[in-house]
Amino acid sequence: MSTEETVKQILAGLGIEVPEERIARLAVAYEATLAQSASIRPDTTPTPAPSPFDPSWETK
Amino acid sequence: MPAINPNPTAHTIRETLALLDRKELSTVQMMAALLTRMQETDEQVQAWLDVRPKFLMELAETQDRRRSIDKPTTPLFGIPVAVKDIIDLAGYQTVCNMKARESVEPAIRDAEIVHRLRKTGVIYVGKTVTQEAAAGIYSDPCCNPWDTTRIPGGSSGGSAAAVANGTALGAFGTDTGGSIRIPASLCGVTGLKPTYGRLSVAGIFPLSASLDTPGSLARAVADCMALYLGMQGKGNDIPTMWNRFPTEEGSLAGVRIGVITNYFSDHLSPDVEAAWKRAVAHAERIGAEIVDLTWDDADAARIAATQIQRAEAFQVHRDLLRTAPHLMGEQLRSRVELGAVLPADVWFTALNARERAKASIAALYAEHRLDAVLVPSTPITAPKIGETTITYSDGVTEDTGVALTRLTQPWNATGQPVFALPAGLDRDGLPIGLSLVGRPDDEWHLADIAHALETCLQ
């Protein structure tokens, strides 16, 4: 399935009508977002990080 | 250049309170001067939406009568303050620059922070222009008072322009991706984005619930802190607070300031880079210890904040997108459509990246025993209206919206408090802004450092 078809299918599932002429640009933004998301995904399964509001801030 | 230079006679809140106290200025005189300036300049600047001059003059007269009988018991008695038009002000519409809300009923009560600050005796002058739904950096149709062919930044653009132009002494803003710090930087005023969660968002139209942060804009660090105290409901502490901020040049002895040499130094205008270096040198001269460091998660923090914002903005605007998308501006509509199609995996990846960024910046502050970090607020000064792309001296181009949020968004991801400080002018006479970033919930210490710096940055 192409990205444009994927985007259309998601929108249809949400009951949102988006004119055909907007789909191509939305598909490009969608792909760019997935690529950016992949760039911040860790190689390993993330484990809960300590909150910065916890004692790690108190070591000064 | 069609400039409206910021009112050279404009005072800070602290100075104005002293003038009022010594009866060298009355509230009526101040309000009349403010309304005159608004009448003379706001047709061009367009910072204001709903101002009621007759009501304001009556209010000022009432305050002067009360002042003639007894010394005011409220700490910001008579100080004129602007309210960004995504924040409820009783009796006024909250339109949020959205066509869909043009006929919305006036708010029946103040937003919580407006209600709390009202108890300090401030006068709410009216509502100020914001970007549609607070989602962007232009604040159309507001212009930059330093040069009306340029944008004021957003989304609290009207609030920053009003303070810069001398038509308010302080203002409410909100910051989800830089919306206090960007307009503060482009308009040459001071802004405080407190730690995420420190101020109530009740009565504020949301953009992204896990990032939205209300704060203050004014002409000085101490003024921002006075407004911040009032917004917290701690107005009684304001009179003694002023003593914390001496008027003579401060010292930063014993203070360690981090300078992040990666990411925040990429693609800066030469004048912004020079102002940053000057500020670091000033900080060192007055006693600060400067620590150069790198933060590898800065870009991931920016991406995480962007993607979280897209997903959460869809949550806010889903029904409008379904039922009346034609009432949405192109920029807002595109953002919300993208938020609609993002898979949950993107959302969870962004949440995880945000937690990693929080942990890594906390570790850096701990490792280097930092009190604050000093970086530019924006890589450029105010762009021209309609300038959609920025070209840097090395030939690299960047979307204007991305450029203006690139250096602010990482601090929304981490939720840290930030002071946006004016740091002089560029070669075109436009304000440059720097950001001083503190530890979570450490606003007072950050304000001490910011105050010491502001006296030598101007």
Boltz contact constraints between the chains, C-beta under 6 A:
constraints:
  - contact:
      token1: [A, 7]
      token2: [B, 341]
      max_distance: 6.0
  - contact:
      token1: [A, 10]
      token2: [B, 341]
      max_distance: 6.0
  - contact:
      token1: [A, 14]
      token2: [B, 340]
      max_distance: 6.0
  - contact:
      token1: [A, 15]
      token2: [B, 322]
      max_distance: 6.0
  - contact:
      token1: [A, 16]
      token2: [B, 321]
      max_distance: 6.0
  - contact:
      token1: [A, 16]
      token2: [B, 322]
      max_distance: 6.0
  - contact:
      token1: [A, 16]
      token2: [B, 340]
      max_distance: 6.0
  - contact:
      token1: [A, 26]
      token2: [B, 337]
      max_distance: 6.0
  - contact:
      token1: [A, 29]
      token2: [B, 338]
      max_distance: 6.0
  - contact:
      token1: [A, 30]
      token2: [B, 341]
      max_distance: 6.0
  - contact:
      token1: [A, 36]
      token2: [B, 303]
      max_distance: 6.0
  - contact:
      token1: [A, 37]
      token2: [B, 346]
      max_distance: 6.0
  - contact:
      token1: [A, 37]
      token2: [B, 349]
      max_distance: 6.0
  - contact:
      token1: [A, 40]
      token2: [B, 300]
      max_distance: 6.0
  - contact:
      token1: [A, 40]
      token2: [B, 303]
      max_distance: 6.0
  - contact:
      token1: [A, 40]
      token2: [B, 353]
      max_distance: 6.0
  - contact:
      token1: [A, 41]
      token2: [B, 349]
      max_distance: 6.0
  - contact:
      token1: [A, 46]
      token2: [B, 352]
      max_distance: 6.0
  - contact:
      token1: [A, 49]
      token2: [B, 355]
      max_distance: 6.0
  - contact:
      token1: [A, 49]
      token2: [B, 356]
      max_distance: 6.0
  - contact:
      token1: [A, 49]
      token2: [B, 359]
      max_distance: 6.0
  - contact:
      token1: [A, 50]
      token2: [B, 359]
      max_distance: 6.0
  - contact:
      token1: [A, 52]
      token2: [B, 358]
      max_distance: 6.0
  - contact:
      token1: [A, 52]
      token2: [B, 362]
      max_distance: 6.0
  - contact:
      token1: [A, 53]
      token2: [B, 440]
      max_distance: 6.0
  - contact:
      token1: [A, 56]
      token2: [B, 362]
      max_distance: 6.0
  - contact:
      token1: [A, 56]
      token2: [B, 366]
      max_distance: 6.0
  - contact:
      token1: [A, 57]
      token2: [B, 362]
      max_distance: 6.0
  - contact:
      token1: [A, 57]
      token2: [B, 439]
      max_distance: 6.0
  - contact:
      token1: [A, 59]
      token2: [B, 366]
      max_distance: 6.0
  - contact:
      token1: [A, 60]
      token2: [B, 369]
      max_distance: 6.0
